[in-house]
């Protein structure tokens, strides 16, 4: 489907809306508009246009992080299905990917009948739970192997809890807990294939693009402030620091997208772990410098700025911080030392 309306036009009104609005009335209409105008059909990662995909994610993230959480999940679901079920038609409606595996929430396959499986248990961090038509859910099979399952959500055997989410940041993402009590689903790919496929880490780079886009959205306000004739001279220092941080992050994202496109069948784990860590550092820099330069005013009087500033620290915690750095270090220790040469 062609893109009949520019992305900026679809996002313009949404980004400036008041803060206090319900997710159901906020996110669904704009998600439907994005899909209706062809923007949900992003280039698949690893097929030569990964950077174009990430640019779209970054632009939507700069508008609203709850929106990009829903949008990225939908486009990730389409990419997973295209990779694990090539040639199959894309599902209708809006889909998500629920793959978090915290120790307090686990979904298992309790029974099978021909090509159907039945799910039992609790799944946490289910973004858009009340808004989606379907979800790709990770479950554990009879041999304790991870299995991706496609589930239509309009089933009486599925119940959404409102107990799990207490954060103000990302509050409108509707990331709730979902209970499965014999819900019917269909296996996607073989056990473990969701994690072993090249697209798993390729998709992980798109999250870094979302972080980057939101940081750019905040940095825009500092740049605008520095064009005013009587701005505080210290704001220029903060803007310089923001430029350095975002410039480095952008270069890393471009390099990583190019690497993925040149090596589509290889694991992108090292490249993506590295770029996520680099973007995370840049985002922390932007949050600190923009806040120090602009003071309380935009936090309190600008709805778009306030949402990004509240949502971004929560969204950024998709990074596991030192755990991710440790995993990267363990991988790098097995690589040739010449990997750091220019």
N, C-alpha and C positions, 0 to 999 in steps of 0.2 A: 504494500500500500504506500502511495506517495504521501509526502508530508504537506498537507494542504494549507496549514497555517504555521507561521514561524513560531519557534519555541518561545521566544521572548514575549510574543503576543499572548500566548496561552498562560504564561506565568505572571504577567505584569500585575493584574488585579489581585491575584492570589497572594503575592508577596507582601502587599501593603495592607492586607486585611487586619482587623483588630485581633488582639491576642486571644481573647476569651471566646472561642467558638468550638462547637462540638465536632469531633472527628467525623462522625457520620455525615454531617452536612457540609463539612469542609473538604475532606480528602476524596470522597467518592466522585463528586462531579468533575473535579479537575483530572483525576485519574481516567475517568471515562472520556474526557475531552482529549487527553494525551493519546489514548488508544484510538479514538475515533479519527484523529488527524495523523495517524501513522507513526507517532513518536515512540510507541512501545516496541516497534519492530526495529530495534537497534542492530547494528552489525554484530555478528557473533564474535566472541573473542578468539584470537588466534587465526583469523582468516584475512589478515591484511589491513583491517580497519579498526584495530583495537583502540587506538587513540581517539578515533571519532566516537566510539562507544563511550569512552571515559569522559570525553568533553561534554557529551550530553548529560551524563550523570553529574558531573561537576556543576554544570549550569543549573540543573534542577536543585541540587543541594544548596547552591547559593540563594535560591528562592526560599526553600523550606526543607528542613531535615526530616520531618515526619513524612512529608510527601515523597522525598527521595527514598526513604526507608521502604515505603510501599512500592514505589516504582522500581527500585533496584531489585526487590524481591521478585516482582513479576517478571522482569526481564531476565533475571537469573534462572527462574523456573523454566522459561522458554528455552534458554541456552542449555540447561541440563537435559530437557526432553529432546532437543535437537541432537545432542551429543549421544545420549543413551538409546534413543529411539529414532534414528535417522529415517527420513522419509514419511514419518507420521505427521498428521495435521496438528497444528497448535490447538490447545484447548480453548474453549470460549470463556469469556469472563476474565476476572482478575485473579491471579494466582500468587502464592507466596511460597517461600522455602523455610520450613521450620526444622532446623538441624541442630539446635543447641542440645547439649547432653549434660546438664548439671546433675550432680549426684542425687538431688532430691526429686527429680522428675525423669521418668523413663517409660517409654512406650514399647510394648512387645507385640509380636504376632502370636495371637492366641489360638488361631485355627486357620485352615485353608480349605477352600472348595474350588477345584479347578483353577481358574485364573484369578480368583479372588482370595484376599486375605482379610482377617479380622483383627482389629487393633484394640489393645487394652492398655490403659495407663494414663499418665499425665505428661503433657508436653509443655515446657515453660518457654517464655520469651517468644510467644507467637504473635509477631507483628501483624497488625491488621486483622486480627482474629474475627472481629465482628463485621468486617467489611468485605472479606474475600469470598470468592465463589469456590475456590479449591486451594489445596496446598500440597506440596511435596514434603512429606514427613519422614524423618529418619526413625526407624524402629529396629528392634532386635529380634532376629528369627530364632527358631528352635535350637540352633547350634550356637547361639549367642554371637551372631555375625550382624554387622550393621546393614540394613536394607532400606533403600529409598522406596517409599510408597506414595502413590498419587491418591488423594482423598477428596471427594466432593464433600463440601462442608455442610450442606443442607441436609443433615441426617439427624433423626431423633437420638441416635447413639452418641452424638457429639454434644458436649456441654461446655460453654465458655464461663470461666470464673472471673470475677472482678476483684479477687483478693491479692493477686500477685504484684500489681504495679502501683507503686506509691510515689514515684519520682515526679517532680514538676517538669524537669527537662524531658523532652520527647514524650510528654504526657499524651499528646494527640495521636501518637503512633498506634495506640490501642494494642500494646504488646502484652497480652494477657496470657494466663494459663488456660490450656484446653484439656478437657477430660474425654478420653475415648473409652467407651464401654461396649465393645463389640462393633465398632464402626467398620464399614466395608471399604476396602481400598484395593489398589492394583499395584503389583511390584514393578518398579522401574529399574531396569538393568539387573545385573547379578549382585549377590551379596558383596559388599565392600567396594563395588565399582564406582559408587558416587564419590568416594574419597580417592580412589586410585586413578581416576581419569585425569587427563591434562587440564580440563576445564575447571577443576576444583581450585587450583591456585591461580589460574588465569582470572577467574571470577573474583578471587580475593583482592586482586589489584584494583578492581572497580570500587571497592570500599574505600581505599586510599584516595581515589579520585573524588569520592563524596566528601571526605574530610577536607580535602584541598579546596573544593568548590565552596564549602561553607566558610572556610577561612578567608577566601577571596571576597565573599560577600561582606564579611566584617571589615576587611581591609579597605574596601571601597569607601566606607564612611570616613576613615582616617585620611585617605587621599583627597576626598572632597573637602574635608576640614582644612587641609593644608593649601588649598587653592584660595582660601579666603584671605583678604589683605591683612587682617589684624590677628591671625592665629598665633598661638604661643610658639615661639621659636623651638621649644623642646619637641613639639609635635613633628618637626622635620626629622629629628633624630629617630624618633619612633618609626616614622614612615620609612626611613632608610633601612632600619633593622628589619622591618616587615618585607621590604623589597628583597633583601638578601635571603631571608627565609623562604619566601614564596618562589623566588627565582630558582633556588636550589631544588626545591620540591618539584617544581614544574619540569626542570631538566631531568630529574630522576624518573618522573612519571613517563615522559616522552621516551627516554631510553628503555625503560622496562616494557612499554607497549611495543616498541620496535623489536625488542628481543623476543617477546612472545610471538609476534607475527613471523619472525625469522626462524623460530623453533617451535612450531605449533604442537608437535607431538611429544615434546620433552616436558619434564616436570619444571614448572616455573617457581618452585618453592623458594629457592634462595633469592631469586630476583624479586619476588613479591614480598617475602619477609623483609628484605632490605628496604624496598620502597615504602612499605607501610611504616617501618620504623623512622625513615627519613621524613615522611610526611607528618607523622605524629609529632616529631620534634618541631617542625615548622609551625604546626597548628598551635602548639603551646606558646611559641614565640609570638605569634599573631595575637592570641588571646591576651597575653600579658601586655604587649605594647599598645594595642588598640585601647584597652581599658585604661591604662595609665595616661595615654594621650588625651582621651576624650572625656574622662571623668564619668560622673553618674548620669548625665543628661540623656544620652541615647539609650542606656539601660532602662530608663524610667519613662521616656517620652516617645520612643520610636518603636513601633510594634514589630517591625521586621528585624531590627537590630536586637531587640530584647529576646525574640524567639531564638534567633541563631545563637546568641550568647548563652542562653539557658540550655538549649538542646545539644550544642556541640560537645561540651564536656562529657555528657552522657553517651552520645553516639561514639565518641572517641574511645570509650571503654570497650568497644569491640576488639580493640587491641588488648592483649594480655600483658602488656608492659614488660617487666623483666623476664617473665616466662617466655615471651616471644623472642627476646634478645638472647636468652640462654639457648633456645632451640636453634636460632640462627648461628650462634657461636659454635654449637656442636656440629652443625653442618659445615661451616667454614673450616673447622679444624681438619676435616678430611679432604679438603681441596688442595690443589697445588699452590705453593706460595706465590707463584707468578701472577695470581689472580688480581693483585693490586697494581700491576704495572700500567702506566699510561699508554 
